[in-house]
Amino acid sequence: MLANVNRWRGQLGLNPLDQGELDKQVSTFEATGSQASLVDFTGTNPKTGKPTRLVGVMLPIGGQSWFYKLMGDEAVVAQQKEAFTQFIQSAKYPDAH
């Protein structure tokens, strides 16, 4: 997860985290019988120079990991964060082992 989070942070001009810093920023929620890990941070879109928020989720199921990312205008991401997590909770993974 650390590599993905740091790649996402780089997309918003933010410095990378070490594992200890990441552990402090991760929250979890139940999804499809597994614990999903969620990060939420704001940086700057390098193309527009505008503040941009990113909510990223990693969901391990069996031997697979699913990654989800919601990124955009701060207000829009704030408005859609709950719907985003509900979507992840409702997804089905019939071939996940």
N, C-alpha and C positions, 0 to 999 in steps of 0.2 A: 504494500500500500504506500509506503514511503516514497518510492520512485514515482508513482502516479501522482501523488499529492504534490511533490516538488515540480513535476512537469507542469501540472495545472497552475501552480503558483508562478512559475516562470512565464506562463501565458499572460499573467496579469502584472508582470514586473515586480513580483514579490521575491524576497530572498528564500532560499530553501530552508527547510526545517531539519533538525536532527530527530532521531526516534523519540527522545524524551519530550521534545517540544510538541511533536505530533501527538503523542499519547495524551497530552494535556488538552488538545484541541478537538479530539475525536469524541463524538457522542454516538450512542448506539440505539437501535430500535429493532423490534421483532419484524421479520419479513419471511414468509414462506417457511417457517420452522427454523430459521437461522437468525443470527445476530448480524444485522447490517451496520456498517461503520460509516458515519457521516462527518464530513468536514464542511465548513462554511466560512468563506473569507471574501474580502473585498480588496481589489487593487485597481489598476488602471488599464484600460484597453489600449494597447500600443498603437492601434490604427486610428482611433478616434480621440484619444487622450481623456476620455470620459471615465468616471468611476464605474467599475464593473464588479458584480458579485458572482461568485461561483459556489454552488452547492454540489459536492461530489459524494457519491455513495459507492462502497464496495460491499458486495453481497457474496459470501462464499456458500456454495451449495455443492455437497459432495466433493468431488475433486476439481470443481470448476469455480472460477471467480467471475462475477458479473460486475461491470463498472458502469455507473450512470453519472452524467454530468448535466447540470442545469446552469447556464451561464448567460448573463446579459445585464441589462439595466438594473440597478439596485432595487428600484421600486417594483419592477415587474417580477424579479426573482423573489422578493419578499412576498409578493402577492401570490405567487404560484408554488412556493416551497411546500406547503401542506399537500396540495394536489400532486406534486412530484413524488413525495414520500408515499402517499396513498397509492399511486400508480405502481411503485416498486413493491409495495405490500400485496397488491392484487395480481401481480404477474405470476404466470405459471411456467414451470420449467420441467416439462415431462421427460426430457432426455437427460436431465442432470443426474449424475450418479455419485 
